[in-house]
Amino acid sequence: MPGDSRRRGAVRKPGSKKGPTKGSGGKGRRSLEGRGPTPKAEDRTYHPAAKRKAAAERRAQAKPRTYNGQAGTSRGPGADRGSGGGRGPGADRESRAGQAGGRGGSAPGNRSAADSVIGRNAVVEALRARVPARRLDVAQGIDQDDRIREALKRAGDQDVPINQVTKRELDQRFGPAHQGIALRAAPYQYLAPPDLLHRADQAGAPALIVALDQVTDPHNLGAVIRSAAAFGAHGVLIPERRSAPMGPTAWKVSAGAAARVPVARAANLVAALEAYKKAGLFVIGLDASGAVDAAALDLATGPVVVVVGSEGKGLARLTRAACDLTAAIPIDGATESLNAAVAGGIVLYEVAKQRRARRTNP
């Protein structure tokens, strides 16, 4: 026998020759077939894409809740994305960022803050409007003035749970502007642009709508809503992008007027303005170089849309092109421009003044 028979393992045993084993049943052939194409990421249950898909399906199946105290109103485009969405969607991501950011006075990354109404006036007004609420948080040892007592009573009447928390907890969630009280509400439900026309029809008055273009400060949004309520506007229109969302800051600055004046959101502001024009509304843009004095708007007594731009950039080019005319507010002194909310309030006052005069002297 070849080899050293005395060395362990030197002798090849019978049946141990190299090569595939007979009768393997095609095992080697099956191993070459592979496992087929790789499944899509959203079809792999362990993959983040699959988890996002499942979450989106759960949101789509969830029953929407009205927020403005107006049952049966339609939701604007992308309502699920913002908001706060309700606070749903990527808009929810956008709105949460805007509501929970430094301007909003809430703790960064605190999503619960984006669903809350803070401030004594804002909370009372929200409860008066029976805004769907999850819980009322009240700071321990707070000075109970008339507004706090009314908030507690209304929350009890509406079966809203009341929770006592420390002032430090509220500070961590909202910053120092909460005034010792916060209403954790359902996500804000925006209306669609046509809904504002429907409100004007129901009121039996010429439509008066305020549109905001590139106004990203929630303080300005809240102030415009407050002016809109004071001068009889039927609603405020904002674009989905490059706009402050409805959040705690806007609610607080509006002093609760947001419970009475709805906010609609448009996927495309210019397209919404064009649709209003087709419906018979006159679109007036506020611009420092406007050709008409805001105090001499002859068409203010008819259905109008007042478009307010940002303090720094003013109206966007396409927005200005969509306006029927531009109006200016004369300014004396060294001030170059007015705050967006202040300018909107001045023009709304002029519109309301002309409409009162028209009613008095038809």
Secondary structure, 3 states (H helix, E strand, C coil): CCCCCCCCCCCCCCCCCCCCCCCCCCHHHHHCCCCCCCCCHHHCCCCHHHHHHHHHHHHHHCCCCCCCCCCCCCECCCHHHCCCCCCCCHHHHHHHHHHHCCCCCCCCCCHHHHHEEECHHHHHHHHHCCCCEEEEEEECCCCCCHHHHHHHHHHHHCCCCEEEECHHHHHHHHCHHHCCEEEEECCCCCECHHHHHHHHHHHCCCCEEEEEECCCCHHHHHHHHHHHHHCCCCEEEEECCCCCCCCHHHHHHCCCHHHCCCEEEECCHHHHHHHHHHCCCEEEEECCCCCEEHHHCHHHHCCEEEEEEECCCECCHHHHHHCCEEEECCCCCCCCCCCHHHHHHHHHHHHHHHHHHHHHCC
